[in-house]
Amino acid sequence: MNRRQVDAYLHRLGAARPARPTAEALRDLHLRHLQTTPFENLSIHLGEEIVLAEEPLLDKVAGAGRGGFCYELNGAFSVLLTALGFEVALLAGRVYGDEGRLGIPYDHLALRVRAVDGGEWLADVGFGAHSHYPLAFAERGEQEDPGGRFLITGAAPDAAGAGAGGQPGAPAGDLDVLRDGKPQYRLEVRPRVLGDFTAGAWWHSTSPSSHFTQSLVCSRVTEDGGRITLGGRTLTVTAADGAREVRELEGDEEVLRVYRERFGIELDRVPAVRDPRNADRNG
């Protein structure tokens, strides 16, 4: 990542280049990323290729003003943080779904970040509704955050040798991340490289069983600590106190305007959910 790309990325975030890679600088960049760079799966429904490599990710996020899902957002953020002097490790996770069952391997990508002033942090700007600030990686008590009460805890197997939801027992050192008492995902602690997540990204962008192929989402944290989400044509604005305003957008022009004005995303057409089963049959 060259200096021009760093400057473009920081400009996207509305952030100045930090003097040092400190924990406070990480907190600022993390929140700004959530406020400016939406969690979105529009590429899947626009027929755009998702490439997990440094240059395509930087072109999309810092160049084209787009967002992405976890592999893209945390992948790009890891490149920026590394260029700014942070030590960054990519971690693989499996997301808890219905009935507490874990998803596929490489279901999620999160970051373990070390700052120069000590401590390691769980940074995650690619999980939709999650913590606004990085979580202290070694802390095993509850951590209060504007996004909820978070807990990082050891993923211990039960007496029968199975983990939560009847899944195989967790390897030693695996961690569960909980929000408001509900498990969100299980993290491996072994560092990975971006290419390891290619199969997971392919599955989530092509499989009929993936929730990303079944619906449209574009969401970001608002400046007042709430959240704005466009799901298909339904616009939901949630205030920091939990109050919600929901309305249906009327036509393509209004949908494109909301993408542009509320998310900073310029599109030439409205994405539409395509049935991947039909796409397979039709080649």
N, C-alpha and C positions, 0 to 999 in steps of 0.2 A: 504494500500500500504506500503510494507516494504522498508527498506533502499536499499536492493539489487535491487528491482524493480525500485526505484527512480534513482539509479545510472545507470541502464540499459537504462532507458528512456532518461536520460540526455546524455548518450553516443550516443544514436541514433540521438539526436539533435546536437551533437557536442558542448554541452554546459557544463560549470562548474556549480556546485551547487551555486546558489546565496546566498550571505551572509544574505540578508534580502529580504522579498517579496515586493520589491519596484516597482513603475511604470516603471522605467528603466529596471529592471530585466524582467518584463512582456513583454516589447517591444522586448527585445532580444530573449526571448523564443518564442514569437509569430512569429517573422520573421524566426527563425531557423526551427520552425515546418513547416512552409509553404515551406521552401527550401528542407527539408529532408524527409518529410512524405507526400506522394502524396495523392491527392484527387483522389480516384479510386473506381470503382464499380465491380472489377474483381470477387469478391466472388459470386456475383449473377450469373455470367456466368461460374463459375467453379463448381457450385453446392455446395458451402461451406455455412454452416449455419452462420447466423449473430445473435449473442447473445449480447444483451445490458445489460451486467453485468461487474463489475469491472475486475475480473480476466481474462475472455475471451478477453476483449478489450486490457488489458495490454499484454497478451500473443501474440496478433496479432500485435500490434503496436511496443511495446518495445522488444518483444521476437522474433517474426518471421520477423520483418523488413518490415511489410506491411503498407498500408495506409487504406483508407476506405472512406465512405461518411459521411455526417455531423454528424449523430448520433454517429458514431464510433470515428471520429477524435476529435470533441468537447467533446464527452463523456470521452475519454481517457485523453485529455488535462485537463479537469476539475479535474480528479483524481490526476494528477501530480501537478497542481497548488495548490490544497488543501493540499497535502502532503508537499509542500514547504512553507505553511503558508498563502497563499492568501485566502480571503473569496470569495467563488464562488457560484453563483446561476445559475441554468439551466433555460433558457427561451425558450418557444415554439414560433415558427414563422410559417407564411403561406407565401409561395413564390408567387410573382407576375408572372403570365404566360402570355400567348397570350391575347391581347386586354385588358391587365390590370386586368385580373381576378385572384383572389386569389386561391391558392391550398387548399388541404385538411388541417384540423386541425392537428397539430403536424407534419407539412410538413417539418419543419426545427428546428434544435437545435442550439442555440447560448449561449454565456456565458456573465454574468454580473460579473465583477471581481473588488474587492476592494483591493487596495494596502495599505501598512502600512503608506506610506507617503502622504496619502490623495487621494481623488478622486475615482470615479468608472469608469470602462472601459468596452466597448463592445468588447469582444474578439471573433473572429470567424475564426478558421483555417479549416473550413469544408464547405465552400461555393464556392469552385473553384476560379474563378477570383474575388477577393474582396480586402479589404484593407490589406496592408502588415503589418501594425501596428494596435494595438488596438485603437478604437475610444473613445474619451471622451464621456461618457454616458450622461452627463447632458448638453453638448454643443448643442445648437440649430442653430448655424451658420455653414457654410460650413467648412469642415475639409480637408485640402490638404494631400494627401498621394501618395506614388509612384504608387499605384493602381488606382488612380483617385481622383475626388472631391466627398466627402461623406457628407451626411446630415442626421441627425437624427431629425425627426420632429413628432409632435403629429399627430395621425391618426384621423383627425376630420371627422365626417359624413357630407354629403352634405345636402342641404336644404330639400331634400326628405327623409332624414333619411338613405341614403345608402352611403357607402364608395366608394373609387375609384373602377372603373370597375363595378359599379352596385352591389357590394357586400353589405351585411348588414352593417349598421353603426357600427363603431368600438366602443367597450366599452371604457369608460373613462380611460385614461392612456396608451392605446395602442400606439405604435410608428411605424412609417414607416422609413425604412432605404433606402436612395437613393444613387445611384452612377452616377455621371455625369448627374444629373437631372432626371434619370430614376428610379422609385421605384423597389427595389430588393425584399424586404420582409417586412411583418408586424409582429411586436413583441408584445406578451403579456408581461406585467411586473410582473405578478405573478410567483414566483419561482415554479419550477417543480422538479420531481425526474426522474432519468434515465428510470425507468420502465414505466413512462407515455408515452414514445415515442415508445413503442413496436409495437403498431398498425400501426403507421406511417411508421416505418422501414419495417414491414411486407408488407404493401401495396406497398411501393416503390420497394421492392425486388421481388414481385410476380405479380403485376397487369399489364395487357397488356397496360393500359393507362399511366403507369409510364415511364418517359423518361429513367430511369435507366435500365429497362428491354429491351428497344428498341435499346440500343447502348452501346459500350464499351468506357470507358474513363480512362485515367491515366494522371495526370497533376500535375506539381509543379512549384513553383517560382524558377528561376535560380539565381545563385550567383550575376549576374550583374543586377538583377532587372527585367529581362524578364520572359518568361514562356516557358516551354517545355511540349507538350501534345502529347500523343499517343492515337488517336481515331481509334479503330479498327486496321488497318494497315497503317494509315496515320499519319506520324510524322510531327508535326508543331513546329518550334522553332521561338519564337517571341522575338526580342530584346527589350530592355528598351525603345528605340526610336520608336517602333512600326513596324520596318522592320521584314518581315516574310519569312521564308524558309520552304517550304512544299515539302515532297516527300513521295512516296509510298514504303513501305518495301516489299522486294521481296519474302521472304519465312519464314517458321516457325522459322528457326534457327536465322534469323536476328531479328525477333520480340522478341524472348526470350532474345537475346543479348541486345536489347535496353531496355527491362524491367530491366535486370540485371545491365547494365552499366550506364544507364541514370536515373533510378529510384530506384536502390538498391533492386529490387524485384526479388527473385529467384523463377521461376516457372518450373514445369516439363512438362507442356503442354501449348499450346496457348489457351486462353479462346475464346469461340465462342458464339455469340449472339444466344440464343435459343428463339423461339417463345413461350411465356408463355401460349398462347391459345392452342398450340399443347401439351404442357406439361400437361395442365389440362385434355385434352381429353385422353391422354395416361396414366394418373394416375401417 
